Amino acid sequence: MSGSAHATLPRLASLVRLLLQLRMLLAAFALLLIPEERLTPPTFLLILSFALLSGLAARYWERFVPYFREHPLLITLDVCLTSSVLVIEGPSGPVFVITVITAAVCGILYGVRGATLVVLLQILCYTLAVLLYALTHGRDAPVEVMSFQALLVHPALYPIAAYTGSKVRGVLAELAEEQEARKQAELAAAAAEERDRLARDMHDSVAKTLRGAAMAAQALPLWLKKDPERAAGIAAQIADAADTASTEARDLIADLRDQDAGSPFTELVERAVRDWSEQSGIAAATDLPEESPEPAVTARRECIAVLKEALTNVERHSGARTVSVSLAVHEGRCTLSVADDGDGFAVPHEEVMRAERGGNGHYGLLGMAERAERAGGSLDLSSVPGEGAVLRVTVPVMSASPPAPTPEKS
């Protein structure tokens, strides 16, 4: 299944779930609207069973929707069941609307081709139900069946509903394709940015260290002749530089691995908090949503960097005993919050930012704010002396990771 199909399935399932809930409510209304003298025990049980089945399918949609897609026979059984109710109640009212909703569901699940077969079956079953209803009740039928509405308008609603459902399916598929294309473009842009960042980091760390070691190594033969003691010191510096370069290289590799694009964002947050807590000895708790919000690749990397920097500051400066990290999603944006119960401070974070921009020798908060801006978001820090501090970074999200869909048969 393609990436766009993976993204479309949860949307289709959610829409089908809504329609199933509507069918359940209409079945309940049908029980209330049927006159008492016509509400026989078989009719009551039939409609009640239909309502319960619709409710169960809506409640456990993640299991039922894949079955509906793979086994259209289930829909044909549904059509036959609702048609049997039409034989009792006639071609009008909530029960008829339920059959129209079934046509819309088929359009959503199967598209035009698959829904056409179901619609033809619905029209056939509807016609038979109307004939049986007329034969059963005769001229005393509570519902008029020999009318333009019952004979032509009602059957025409089935293909209209199925066509509408198939169009909704197409729109959702187009949206999923656009989202997938945007995601791939962001991945490509993030990869290019990551290469540039890696090049800068290597130039500022590993390359400079190795360059210094190379220059010292070039001078080493000369100092061996002139001053062996000085040469021994230079050799020690070269060894230290090699160790430093090795450490810097490992840090760069570890940083790349931490930003594993295949891991859910909540897993990256959980891992960063757990590793920090084990290293610092400070108790840390997380409050993360079940469905992971997925920021763009750049935003993921910058958020994790801000989180690590914030936790490091808590360890060094706050005197906190516990830390709480939470993640909340609202209106297309997610907010990562880091709260501690440390000493806190009285200086507003705006003043701290101005001081860092003015060159006071500290750049921690300024660096985190710049990372949040690069991610298309914002940073906020609040604190009360003696009551700890709360840092929040808010960035836009692309989507929430849906639960893994059932594999579709080819």
Sequence and secondary structure as in RCSB ss.txt:
>XXXX:A:sequence
MSGSAHATLPRLASLVRLLLQLRMLLAAFALLLIPEERLTPPTFLLILSFALLSGLAARYWERFVPYFREHPLLI
TLDVCLTSSVLVIEGPSGPVFVITVITAAVCGILYGVRGATLVVLLQILCYTLAVLLYALTHGRDAPVEVMSFQA
LLVHPALYPIAAYTGSKVRGVLAELAEEQEARKQAELAAAAAEERDRLARDMHDSVAKTLRGAAMAAQALPLWLK
KDPERAAGIAAQIADAADTASTEARDLIADLRDQDAGSPFTELVERAVRDWSEQSGIAAATDLPEESPEPAVTAR
RECIAVLKEALTNVERHSGARTVSVSLAVHEGRCTLSVADDGDGFAVPHEEVMRAERGGNGHYGLLGMAERAERA
GGSLDLSSVPGEGAVLRVTVPVMSASPPAPTPEKS
>XXXX:A:secstr
  HHHHHHHHHHHHHHHHHHHHHHHHHHHHHHHS GGG  HHHHHHHHHHHHHHHHHHHTHHHHHHHHHH THHH
HHHHHHHHHHHHHH S HHHHHHHHHHHHHHHHHHHHHHHHHHHHHHHHHHHHHHHHHHHHHGGG SS  SSHII
IIIHHHHHHHHHHHHHHHHHHHHHHHHHHHHHHHHHHHHHHHHHHHHHHHHHIIIIIHHHHHHHHHHHHHHHHHH
H HHHHHHHHHHHHHHHHHHHHHHHHHHHHHHHT TTS HHHHHHHHHHHHHHHH  EEEEE  SS EEE HHHH
HHHHHHHHHHHHHIIIII  SEEEEEEEEETTEEEEEEEE S   SS HHHHHHHHHTT S  HHHHHHHHHHHT
T EEEEEE TTS EEEEEEEEEEEE          
